Amino acid sequence: MKKIVWVFFAALTALSLSAAAPERKVEIYLKDLARLQGVRSNQLLGYGVVVGLDATGDKDQTKFTVQSLTNLMARQGLNIDPGSVKVKNVAAVMVTAELPPFSRTGQRIDVTVSSTGDAKSLAGGMLLMTPLMGPDNQVYAVAQGSVLVGGFAATSRGGGSSAAKNHPTAGRIPDGALIEREVAVNFADRTELRYALLEEDFSTAIQVVGAINEEIGEMAAKALDPRTIDVTIPKEFWGRAVELVARLENIPIQTQPKSRVVVNEKTGTLIMGSEVRVGTVNIIHGGFSIQVSPNAMTAARAHEPAAQGAARGRAQAAATPQDEEKDKKTVTNDLGVTVGQLAESLNMMGVSPQGLVAILQAIKDAGALTAELRIL
């Protein structure tokens, strides 16, 4: 188990969101750095019925499923008493989808189907025609089709045992909705563009403004705040906003990546830059003692190659559990140790992924972690 966890963290530390040194800059296109206002998706929602289930549908006490079925039958010319309906192959579901920007009538989009009652599984079911509405209560698409479920749920005939995998009460229908209404957008006749940076940053905003003005040859762009940039469309591009956007989105911007550690508390997953370093700190957590402090060898190692220093750090981390005679649960590291090396040391001491999450939070709160800590 320890070996598996060690390989898991070694792979994650190699995946760097900001693996380079802080002074390194990278070149990113504007289309990957910012989003254009007005070019966005819209959420759609509908209520429908899935039929054809193998006795895994809603039970009799789910009244709204029976009511939905009888209403559907009534529209087909069949009048049925809801009290006499007892079926197990029908489930009430909520249907959701995203209407992409600039969608056109006749285009197909994917939909997600989720049970709202007490159905055990939607596997093998068929979603009947379901209108999908936007926030304005207008129907923009109609969904129908076979539900694909990435799991299963099974119960023995006698009801004595059962088995399940993943979430069989939710599924998808690829290309399951047909767009019936378009969102009116007159993009070509715009006189102004507004870009929103994915992450607010004063320096990046100023660089984007300078790059846009240099590209179109006039002071057309200005920063409203660290995230928002307004661009006045030059006269030569009036009625041709699409051409201007195509030209601007490929402008390279020099940016400095942020040091970052991403933590998922639910799964215990950590993704970190291998060069994110830890300052002086002493932490006691669940019987483990973590010490990061300067020592006499720090200055001597300052001029070592990075690979040699990393190897030395790993060797020291590996030796620490064996060399500590008085306290087998003490981890000692030099000042400036990377988060990746610290994670390896703690993993070798038997610290669980959840424990690593708590330790990183404590190190950040103590001011010893200079990187941004994001908790999902």
N, C-alpha and C positions, 0 to 999 in steps of 0.2 A: 504493500500500500504506500509506504514511504517513497519507494522508487517511482511509482506512478505519479504521486504528487510532485516529486522533485522534477520529473520530466515535464509535467504540466507547467510548473512555474518557470522552468528554464526556457520553454518555448514562448511563454508569454513575455518574459523579459527581453527576448530577442525581437519581439514585435514592438517597434517603437513608434509611438505617436509623435515623439519629439526626441529621438534617440541621439541627435547630434548635440554638440556643445551649444550653450546658449548664444554664442556670438555668431553661429552659422546661420546664414539666410538661405531661403529656398525661393524658387520662382514658381508662382501659381497664377494660372489664368483667372481673369476677372469672373468668368462664368462659374468657376469653382470656389470663388471667394465671397460672392455676393449673390443675392436673388433680386430679380427685377419685380417691382411692385406691379400687381395686376396679372402676373403670370403665376397662377396658383390653381390648385385643385379645389373642388367643392365636395363636401360630404353629402351622401344620399342615404336615406333610411326608409325601410318598408317593413310591413308585417305580412307574413305569408304562412302557408301550410305545406308541410312535406308529407307526401303519401308514399305507399309502397314499402314501408318498413316491415321487418320480420318480427312482429310482436315486441318491438323495442320502443314503441311510441309512448305518448302521454297516457296516463291512467285515467280512469273514469272520473276521479275527483278533480281533474283539471278542466273546469267548466268552460273556460274560454276556448279551448281546443274544440270541444263538441259544438259550441255555438258557432265557431268559425266554419266548421264542416257543414252544419245545417244551413248556414247563410249561403255558402257556396253552392250547395245542392239546390237551394231556392232560386238562385240566379240561373240554374240550368233547367228550371221548371219542375223540380221535385220538392214537394212540401213534406218535411219529415219532422216528427215530434222530437225535440232535443232529448227528452227523457228516455226515449227508446233507443238512442244511439249508444252502442258499446263497441268501440273498435280500439285496437292496440297498434295499428299500423299507420297512425297519423300523429304528427307532432306539430305544434305551433312554434314558429321560429321568427326571429328578427333577422332581416336581411340588410346588410350594409355594403356600400361601395364608394369609390372615389371617382368623381367626374373630372377627368384631366382637363387642363387648360386648352382652349381652342378645339374642344371636341365638336364633332359634326354628327348630324343625324344619320343613323345607320351604322355608326361605329359601335363595336362591342367592347365591353369592359368586364373585368373579373368582379365577382361578388363573394361575400363571406356570409355564411348561414350559421346562426347560433340558436340553440334550443332555448325556449322561454318557459317550458313546463318541466315535467319530471321524466322526460324521455330518457332512455338508457343509451341509445345510439341512433345516429342519423345515417349510418352506413347503408348503402343500397337505396336510399330514398330519392324521391323526385320532387323538386320544388315546383309548385304550380304557379302560374302567372301572377307575379307580384309587382305592383307599381312601386317605384322608388321615388321619394319626394325630397326636395331640398328644404332649407330653412324657411323658404317663402311658401311652403305647402303646394308647390307646383310639381307635377310629375315630370321628371327629366329622363327616366329610363324605366324599362320593364324587364324583370328578371324571371328566368325559368330554365330548368335543366336538372341534370343528375348531380347529386351532391357527392363530392369526393372527401372522404374522411381519412385522416392520417392516424387512425387508431382503431381499436375494437373493444367491444364489451360483450361477454358471453356468460350465460347462466345455465347451469344444468337443468334438465327437465324437472327434476324433483325440487329444484330451488335450494339444494344443499350447498352448492359451491358456485363461485363466480370468478371471473378473471377480466381484467381490463388493461388497456395500454393507451397511453397518451390521453387525448380528450376527444372521445367519439361523439360528443354532443355538439361539436362545432366542425364545420367543413367549408370547402370552397367550391365554386363553380367557375372554372376558367371560361372566359368569354360568355358568361352566363347572363349578361344584361345587354339589351339593345337600347341605344340612346334614342330618345324620341323628341327631345327638346334641346336647343342650343343656348348657351349663355352668351348674350349679345356683347361683343367686345369689338370696338373699332380701333384696333391697335395702330394701323398704318397712319392715321391722321393725328396721332398724338403730337403735342408741341413740347412735352416735357417727359423725362424719364426719371424714375427714382429707384436707386439701388439701396438695398439693405444688406450690410455685411452680416455674415453668419455669426461672427463674434465681434463684439464691440471693442475697438482699439483705436486710440487717437492717431498713433503713428501710421497704422495701416490706412485709415480713412484719408489722411493727408497724402499718402503715396498714391492712393487710387485717384484722388482729385488731380494730382500732378500728371499721372499717366494718361488720364482721359483728355485733359487740356492739351497735352503734347501731341496726342494722336489726332485730334480734330482741329488743332491749330488755332484755338481761341479759348478765352476764359469762360467756357460753358458750364463747367462742373464746379460745385461748391459743397462743402461738408456742413450739414446742419447739426450734426452731433457725431459722437464716435462710431455710430452705426449707419447713419443715413447720409446718402450723397444724392443731390439733385443735379440733373443734367438738362440744360436747355437745348433743345434740338436746333442746330443751325438751319438757316433758311434753305441752304442747298439740299437738306434732307427732309424738308417738309413734304409730307405725303409718302415718305420713304423711311419711316421709322424702323421697319424690319431690317433694311440694309445697314442702318446705323448700329443697331443692336448687334447684328452679326459681326460688324467691324470691332465694336467695343469689347465683346465677350472674349475675344482672343488676345487681349492686351495682357502681357506678362507683368505681374506685380511682385516686387521683391518684399518678402515678408519674413519675419523672425518667428519660428515656431515656438509655442509655449511649452514649457516643461509641464507634464501632466501625468497624474496617476488616476486611473479610472477604477472604481471599486463597485462591484455588484454585491450588495449585502445578502441578497436572497440566495444566490448561488455560490458565494464565496470566491468569485472570479476577480482577478486583478490583471490589469493591463497597464504597463508602465514603460517609460523610457529608460533604457539601460544606463543613461548618464545622469539620471536624476539622483542627486546626492543628499545625504542626511547630515545634519549638523550635530553639535554636541548635545547629547541627551542621555538620561538614565531612566529606564522604565521598568517597572515590575508588573507583570501580567500573568495571572494564573499560575504562579510558581516559577515563572521564567523571568530572568533578569537580563535586560538588554542594556549594554553600555557602549556608547559611541563617544570617544574622547581622544584628544591628541596624545601622542607619545613620542619618545625620542627618535623613533625610526621614521616619523612622518616627513621631516625635512629631508632625510637622506633619500627617500623614495620619490621626492617631488619631480626629479628629472628622469625617472624610469619611463620606458615606453608604456603606452596604455595597455597593450596586451600583457606585458610582463607584470604590471601592477595588478591587473585583474586576476591573473593566475595566482599571484601572491595572496591576494585577498581571499580567493577561494580556498587556497591551501590553509591559510590561517583559520578560516571559518570551519574547515573540515577538522583541523587539529584541535580546535577549542574544546569540543565535547570530551575528548580523550585526555587533554591536559589538565582540565579542571578537576582536582582531586576533592576539594572541599564541597563544591557545588556543581553538580553535573548539569544544571539548568541555567548556566550563565553564558551569555553570548557577548563577546568583546570584539569591537571593531575599531579600526583607525578612524579618525576624523576625516570626513569626505568620502566615506564608503557609499557606494551606489545603492539605490533601493533594490536593484536586482541581486547584488551580493548579500545584502541584509536578508532578503527573502529566502535565499538559498541557505544561509546560516540558520535561520529560524526553522526552516523546513527540516533540516538535518537534526534539529533538536526535538522534532516531533510536534511542532506547532501546527494546528489545523488551519485550513484556509480561512475559516471564520475568525480564528484567533489573529491571523495576519491582518485581516480587515480592521479589527479593533486596535491592534498595535499601530497601524498606519494612521488611524484617526487620532490616537493619542500623540503620536509624533508630530502630526500637523498642528494639533492644538497647543503643543509645547513650543511651537515656532521653530522646530528643527528640520522641517521639510519645506524646502523653498518652492517646490512644484505646486501647481494647482491640484487639489484633491476633489474629484468628482464622485459622488455617491449616487448610484442608480437605484 
